[in-house]
């Protein structure tokens, strides 16, 4: 019950921040641009291309890039809303109002995490649904497994949320932000390095990408989601030429990596609870 009360308080505080309003406005703008662009693209292809397979292929590529942006926005939102979730209140002293009561500190972390995870999940599901509806309406394209892709994208954001909260429980807001953003960037670059290494058969680059994925498996989750978003023709093209799209995967996410990502998320949350419980306020 205490965890739910803290979650409710956290949602109330999040709703008052201008960050969420800015994210919503920019998201609506993104969906509007995507909807108009996909409609114009579909009309152009129908006018100038006589063969049918061209539209599904291009529509699939455009939908994949739209979800890539959705994944990126979800990751940024998760990091931004979690940066000061604990550290910010410690720095301003407002956390003492909660910590001084008969509430265990792990309950504070759990309540905040629950509220922010729910917020990020609702955001990603809503935006993803918007992209799917716009794609279906303009081009008639529907990803082979949209539910599986959205689930992995949500898991990616929740993973970053847990990692950021771990930093927020032990570091200042500024330090935590610098570290988490750098780790997020390392994961993205590592995934790109691994893809390029696969193209040229460079084992050193592949191993470097794997290490980056183990450090922060956010890009690995996106690659897993990308497989479920692509039409068969696009996957076949990547199998023939891996250089066709280094930002997507031609194979489903390996189960060990999926399990590792879930354990990584849970471990970060548990460590955040433990660290904050031992922190001197």
DRENDO-1510 file (C-alpha; in Angstrom, 1 decimal, always signed):
<recs>
REC; n; res; u; v; w
REC; 1; UNK; +0.0; +0.0; +0.0 .
REC; 2; UNK; +2.8; +2.4; +0.9 .
REC; 3; UNK; +4.5; +1.7; -2.5 .
REC; 4; UNK; +1.3; +2.5; -4.3 .
REC; 5; UNK; +0.8; +5.8; -2.4 .
REC; 6; UNK; +4.4; +6.9; -3.3 .
REC; 7; UNK; +3.7; +5.9; -6.9 .
REC; 8; UNK; +0.6; +8.1; -6.9 .
REC; 9; UNK; +2.5; +11.0; -5.5 .
REC; 10; UNK; +5.2; +10.5; -8.1 .
REC; 11; UNK; +2.7; +10.5; -10.9 .
REC; 12; UNK; +1.1; +13.7; -9.6 .
REC; 13; UNK; +4.5; +15.4; -9.4 .
REC; 14; UNK; +5.4; +14.2; -12.9 .
REC; 15; UNK; +2.2; +15.6; -14.3 .
REC; 16; UNK; +3.2; +19.1; -13.0 .
REC; 17; UNK; +6.5; +19.2; -14.8 .
REC; 18; UNK; +6.8; +21.0; -18.1 .
REC; 19; UNK; +9.1; +18.2; -19.4 .
REC; 20; UNK; +6.1; +15.9; -20.0 .
REC; 21; UNK; +4.2; +18.7; -21.8 .
REC; 22; UNK; +7.2; +19.4; -24.1 .
REC; 23; UNK; +7.5; +15.7; -24.8 .
REC; 24; UNK; +3.8; +15.4; -25.7 .
REC; 25; UNK; +3.9; +18.4; -28.0 .
REC; 26; UNK; +7.0; +17.1; -29.8 .
REC; 27; UNK; +5.5; +13.6; -30.1 .
REC; 28; UNK; +2.4; +15.0; -31.7 .
REC; 29; UNK; +4.5; +16.9; -34.1 .
REC; 30; UNK; +6.5; +13.8; -34.9 .
REC; 31; UNK; +3.4; +11.7; -35.6 .
REC; 32; UNK; +2.0; +14.5; -37.8 .
REC; 33; UNK; +5.1; +14.7; -39.9 .
REC; 34; UNK; +5.3; +10.9; -40.1 .
REC; 35; UNK; +1.6; +10.6; -41.1 .
REC; 36; UNK; +1.9; +13.2; -43.9 .
REC; 37; UNK; +5.3; +11.8; -45.1 .
REC; 38; UNK; +4.1; +8.2; -45.3 .
REC; 39; UNK; +0.9; +9.3; -47.1 .
REC; 40; UNK; +2.9; +11.4; -49.7 .
REC; 41; UNK; +5.4; +8.5; -50.1 .
REC; 42; UNK; +2.7; +6.0; -50.7 .
REC; 43; UNK; +1.0; +8.2; -53.3 .
REC; 44; UNK; +4.3; +8.8; -55.1 .
REC; 45; UNK; +5.1; +5.1; -55.3 .
REC; 46; UNK; +1.6; +4.2; -56.5 .
REC; 47; UNK; +1.9; +6.8; -59.3 .
REC; 48; UNK; +5.4; +6.0; -60.5 .
REC; 49; UNK; +6.0; +2.3; -59.7 .
REC; 50; UNK; +4.0; -0.4; -61.5 .
REC; 51; UNK; +5.2; -3.4; -59.5 .
REC; 52; UNK; +3.4; -4.0; -56.2 .
REC; 53; UNK; +6.3; -5.2; -54.0 .
REC; 54; UNK; +8.0; -1.8; -54.0 .
REC; 55; UNK; +5.4; -0.2; -51.7 .
REC; 56; UNK; +5.5; -2.8; -48.9 .
REC; 57; UNK; +9.3; -2.8; -48.9 .
REC; 58; UNK; +9.6; +1.0; -48.7 .
REC; 59; UNK; +6.7; +1.3; -46.3 .
REC; 60; UNK; +8.3; -1.3; -44.1 .
REC; 61; UNK; +11.6; +0.7; -44.1 .
REC; 62; UNK; +9.8; +3.9; -43.3 .
REC; 63; UNK; +7.9; +2.2; -40.5 .
REC; 64; UNK; +11.1; +0.7; -39.1 .
REC; 65; UNK; +12.8; +4.1; -39.0 .
REC; 66; UNK; +9.7; +5.6; -37.3 .
REC; 67; UNK; +9.9; +3.0; -34.6 .
REC; 68; UNK; +13.7; +3.6; -34.3 .
REC; 69; UNK; +12.8; +7.2; -33.4 .
REC; 70; UNK; +10.1; +5.9; -31.0 .
REC; 71; UNK; +12.7; +3.8; -29.3 .
REC; 72; UNK; +15.1; +6.7; -29.0 .
REC; 73; UNK; +12.4; +9.0; -27.6 .
REC; 74; UNK; +11.3; +6.4; -25.1 .
REC; 75; UNK; +14.9; +6.0; -23.9 .
REC; 76; UNK; +15.4; +9.7; -23.6 .
REC; 77; UNK; +12.1; +10.1; -21.7 .
REC; 78; UNK; +13.0; +7.3; -19.3 .
REC; 79; UNK; +16.4; +8.9; -18.5 .
REC; 80; UNK; +15.1; +12.4; -18.1 .
REC; 81; UNK; +12.3; +11.6; -15.8 .
REC; 82; UNK; +14.4; +9.3; -13.6 .
REC; 83; UNK; +17.5; +11.6; -13.4 .
REC; 84; UNK; +16.3; +13.6; -10.5 .
REC; 85; UNK; +13.7; +11.2; -9.1 .
REC; 86; UNK; +15.8; +10.6; -6.0 .
REC; 87; UNK; +18.9; +12.7; -6.4 .
REC; 88; UNK; +17.0; +15.9; -7.1 .
REC; 89; UNK; +14.8; +15.5; -4.0 .
REC; 90; UNK; +17.9; +14.7; -1.9 .
REC; 91; UNK; +19.6; +17.9; -3.2 .
REC; 92; UNK; +16.6; +20.0; -2.4 .
REC; 93; UNK; +15.9; +18.3; +0.9 .
REC; 94; UNK; +12.3; +17.3; +0.0 .
REC; 95; UNK; +13.1; +13.6; +0.4 .
REC; 96; UNK; +13.3; +14.2; +4.1 .
REC; 97; UNK; +9.6; +14.7; +4.2 .
REC; 98; UNK; +9.2; +11.1; +3.2 .
REC; 99; UNK; +12.2; +9.5; +4.7 .
REC; 100; UNK; +11.4; +10.9; +8.2 .
REC; 101; UNK; +8.1; +9.1; +8.3 .
REC; 102; UNK; +7.7; +5.4; +9.1 .
REC; 103; UNK; +8.4; +4.5; +5.5 .
REC; 104; UNK; +11.2; +2.3; +4.4 .
REC; 105; UNK; +13.6; +3.7; +1.9 .
REC; 106; UNK; +13.2; +0.8; -0.5 .
REC; 107; UNK; +9.5; +1.6; -0.6 .
REC; 108; UNK; +10.3; +5.1; -1.8 .
REC; 109; UNK; +12.5; +3.7; -4.6 .
REC; 110; UNK; +10.0; +1.0; -5.5 .
REC; 111; UNK; +7.1; +3.5; -5.6 .
REC; 112; UNK; +8.9; +6.0; -7.8 .
REC; 113; UNK; +10.1; +3.2; -10.1 .
REC; 114; UNK; +6.6; +1.8; -10.5 .
REC; 115; UNK; +5.1; +5.2; -11.3 .
REC; 116; UNK; +7.8; +6.2; -13.8 .
REC; 117; UNK; +7.8; +2.7; -15.5 .
REC; 118; UNK; +4.0; +3.0; -15.9 .
REC; 119; UNK; +4.3; +6.5; -17.3 .
REC; 120; UNK; +7.0; +5.4; -19.9 .
REC; 121; UNK; +5.1; +2.3; -20.8 .
REC; 122; UNK; +1.8; +4.2; -21.5 .
REC; 123; UNK; +3.8; +6.7; -23.5 .
REC; 124; UNK; +5.5; +4.1; -25.7 .
REC; 125; UNK; +2.3; +2.1; -26.2 .
REC; 126; UNK; +0.4; +5.2; -27.2 .
REC; 127; UNK; +3.0; +6.5; -29.6 .
REC; 128; UNK; +3.6; +3.0; -31.1 .
REC; 129; UNK; -0.1; +2.6; -31.7 .
REC; 130; UNK; -0.1; +6.0; -33.5 .
REC; 131; UNK; +2.7; +4.9; -35.8 .
REC; 132; UNK; +0.9; +1.6; -36.5 .
REC; 133; UNK; -2.4; +3.3; -37.3 .
REC; 134; UNK; -0.8; +5.9; -39.5 .
REC; 135; UNK; +1.2; +3.3; -41.4 .
REC; 136; UNK; -1.8; +1.1; -41.9 .
REC; 137; UNK; -3.9; +4.0; -43.1 .
REC; 138; UNK; -1.4; +5.5; -45.6 .
REC; 139; UNK; +0.5; +2.5; -46.9 .
REC; 140; UNK; -1.5; -0.5; -45.7 .
REC; 141; UNK; +1.6; -1.9; -44.1 .
REC; 142; UNK; +1.5; -3.7; -40.8 .
REC; 143; UNK; +4.6; -5.2; -39.1 .
REC; 144; UNK; +4.6; -9.0; -38.8 .
REC; 145; UNK; +4.7; -8.9; -34.9 .
REC; 146; UNK; +4.0; -5.4; -33.7 .
REC; 147; UNK; +3.2; -6.5; -30.2 .
REC; 148; UNK; +6.5; -8.3; -29.8 .
REC; 149; UNK; +8.4; -5.3; -31.1 .
REC; 150; UNK; +6.6; -2.8; -28.8 .
REC; 151; UNK; +7.2; -5.1; -25.8 .
REC; 152; UNK; +11.0; -5.1; -26.4 .
REC; 153; UNK; +11.0; -1.3; -26.9 .
REC; 154; UNK; +9.2; -0.9; -23.6 .
REC; 155; UNK; +11.7; -3.2; -21.9 .
REC; 156; UNK; +14.5; -1.1; -23.4 .
REC; 157; UNK; +13.0; +2.1; -21.8 .
REC; 158; UNK; +12.3; +0.4; -18.5 .
REC; 159; UNK; +15.9; -0.9; -18.4 .
REC; 160; UNK; +17.3; +2.6; -18.9 .
REC; 161; UNK; +14.9; +3.8; -16.3 .
REC; 162; UNK; +16.2; +1.3; -13.8 .
REC; 163; UNK; +19.8; +2.1; -14.6 .
REC; 164; UNK; +19.1; +5.8; -14.2 .
REC; 165; UNK; +17.4; +5.3; -10.9 .
REC; 166; UNK; +20.4; +3.3; -9.6 .
REC; 167; UNK; +22.6; +6.3; -10.4 .
REC; 168; UNK; +20.0; +8.7; -8.9 .
REC; 169; UNK; +20.1; +6.7; -5.6 .
REC; 170; UNK; +23.8; +7.2; -5.2 .
REC; 171; UNK; +25.0; +10.1; -7.3 .
REC; 172; UNK; +24.1; +13.8; -7.9 .
REC; 173; UNK; +21.7; +14.6; -10.7 .
REC; 174; UNK; +24.4; +16.1; -13.0 .
REC; 175; UNK; +26.9; +13.3; -12.5 .
REC; 176; UNK; +24.2; +10.7; -13.0 .
REC; 177; UNK; +23.0; +12.3; -16.2 .
REC; 178; UNK; +26.5; +12.4; -17.7 .
REC; 179; UNK; +27.2; +8.8; -16.8 .
REC; 180; UNK; +23.9; +7.4; -18.1 .
REC; 181; UNK; +23.9; +9.4; -21.3 .
REC; 182; UNK; +27.4; +8.2; -22.0 .
REC; 183; UNK; +26.5; +4.6; -21.3 .
REC; 184; UNK; +23.5; +5.0; -23.6 .
REC; 185; UNK; +25.7; +6.3; -26.3 .
REC; 186; UNK; +28.3; +3.6; -25.8 .
REC; 187; UNK; +25.5; +0.9; -26.2 .
REC; 188; UNK; +24.3; +2.6; -29.5 .
REC; 189; UNK; +27.9; +2.9; -30.9 .
REC; 190; UNK; +28.7; -0.7; -29.7 .
REC; 191; UNK; +25.7; -2.0; -31.6 .
REC; 192; UNK; +26.7; -0.2; -34.8 .
REC; 193; UNK; +30.3; -1.4; -34.4 .
REC; 194; UNK; +29.1; -5.0; -34.0 .
REC; 195; UNK; +26.9; -4.6; -37.2 .
REC; 196; UNK; +29.8; -3.2; -39.2 .
REC; 197; UNK; +32.1; -6.0; -37.8 .
REC; 198; UNK; +29.6; -8.6; -39.0 .
REC; 199; UNK; +29.7; -7.0; -42.5 .
REC; 200; UNK; +33.5; -7.3; -42.8 .
REC; 201; UNK; +33.9; -10.4; -40.7 .
REC; 202; UNK; +36.0; -8.6; -38.1 .
REC; 203; UNK; +35.8; -10.6; -34.9 .
REC; 204; UNK; +37.4; -7.8; -32.8 .
REC; 205; UNK; +34.6; -5.4; -33.7 .
REC; 206; UNK; +32.0; -8.0; -33.1 .
REC; 207; UNK; +33.4; -8.8; -29.6 .
REC; 208; UNK; +33.6; -5.1; -28.8 .
REC; 209; UNK; +29.9; -4.7; -29.7 .
REC; 210; UNK; +29.0; -7.7; -27.6 .
REC; 211; UNK; +30.9; -6.2; -24.6 .
REC; 212; UNK; +29.0; -2.9; -25.1 .
REC; 213; UNK; +25.7; -4.9; -25.2 .
REC; 214; UNK; +26.5; -6.6; -21.9 .
REC; 215; UNK; +27.4; -3.2; -20.4 .
REC; 216; UNK; +24.0; -1.7; -21.4 .
REC; 217; UNK; +21.8; -4.0; -23.5 .
REC; 218; UNK; +19.5; -1.2; -24.7 .
REC; 219; UNK; +20.7; -1.4; -28.3 .
REC; 220; UNK; +20.4; -5.2; -28.3 .
REC; 221; UNK; +16.7; -4.8; -27.3 .
REC; 222; UNK; +16.1; -2.4; -30.1 .
REC; 223; UNK; +17.8; -4.8; -32.6 .
REC; 224; UNK; +15.5; -7.6; -31.3 .
REC; 225; UNK; +12.5; -5.3; -31.8 .
REC; 226; UNK; +13.6; -4.4; -35.3 .
REC; 227; UNK; +13.4; -8.0; -36.4 .
REC; 228; UNK; +9.6; -8.1; -35.7 .
REC; 229; UNK; +9.0; -4.8; -37.6 .
REC; 230; UNK; +10.5; -5.8; -41.0 .
REC; 231; UNK; +8.7; -7.4; -43.9 .
REC; 232; UNK; +10.1; -10.7; -45.2 .
REC; 233; UNK; +11.7; -9.0; -48.2 .
REC; 234; UNK; +13.8; -6.7; -46.0 .
REC; 235; UNK; +15.0; -9.5; -43.9 .
REC; 236; UNK; +16.0; -11.5; -46.9 .
REC; 237; UNK; +17.8; -8.5; -48.3 .
REC; 238; UNK; +19.8; -8.3; -45.1 .
REC; 239; UNK; +20.7; -12.0; -45.2 .
REC; 240; UNK; +22.0; -11.5; -48.7 .
REC; 241; UNK; +23.8; -8.3; -47.9 .
REC; 242; UNK; +24.3; -7.4; -44.1 .
REC; 243; UNK; +25.2; -3.9; -45.1 .
REC; 244; UNK; +21.6; -3.3; -46.3 .
REC; 245; UNK; +20.6; -1.9; -42.9 .
REC; 246; UNK; +23.1; -1.9; -40.0 .
REC; 247; UNK; +20.5; -0.3; -37.7 .
REC; 248; UNK; +18.3; -3.4; -37.7 .
REC; 249; UNK; +18.6; -7.2; -37.2 .
REC; 250; UNK; +17.9; -10.0; -39.6 .
REC; 251; UNK; +17.5; -12.5; -36.8 .
REC; 252; UNK; +15.4; -12.6; -33.7 .
REC; 253; UNK; +16.8; -11.7; -30.3 .
REC; 254; UNK; +18.7; -14.5; -28.7 .
REC; 255; UNK; +16.8; -15.8; -25.6 .
REC; 256; UNK; +19.9; -15.6; -23.4 .
REC; 257; UNK; +20.3; -11.9; -24.2 .
REC; 258; UNK; +16.6; -11.4; -23.5 .
REC; 259; UNK; +16.9; -13.1; -20.1 .
REC; 260; UNK; +20.0; -11.1; -19.4 .
REC; 261; UNK; +18.2; -7.8; -20.2 .
REC; 262; UNK; +15.4; -8.7; -17.8 .
REC; 263; UNK; +17.8; -9.7; -15.0 .
REC; 264; UNK; +19.8; -6.5; -15.7 .
REC; 265; UNK; +16.7; -4.4; -15.2 .
REC; 266; UNK; +15.7; -6.2; -12.0 .
REC; 267; UNK; +19.3; -6.0; -10.6 .
REC; 268; UNK; +19.5; -2.3; -11.2 .
REC; 269; UNK; +16.3; -1.7; -9.4 .
REC; 270; UNK; +17.3; -3.9; -6.4 .
REC; 271; UNK; +20.7; -2.2; -6.2 .
REC; 272; UNK; +19.0; +1.2; -6.3 .
REC; 273; UNK; +16.8; +0.1; -3.3 .
REC; 274; UNK; +19.9; -1.2; -1.4 .
REC; 275; UNK; +22.1; +1.8; -2.1 .
REC; 276; UNK; +19.5; +4.4; -1.2 .
REC; 277; UNK; +18.7; +2.5; +2.0 .
REC; 278; UNK; +22.3; +2.8; +3.1 .
REC; 279; UNK; +22.8; +6.4; +1.8 .
REC; 280; UNK; +23.5; +9.1; +4.4 .
REC; 281; UNK; +20.9; +11.9; +4.0 .
</recs>
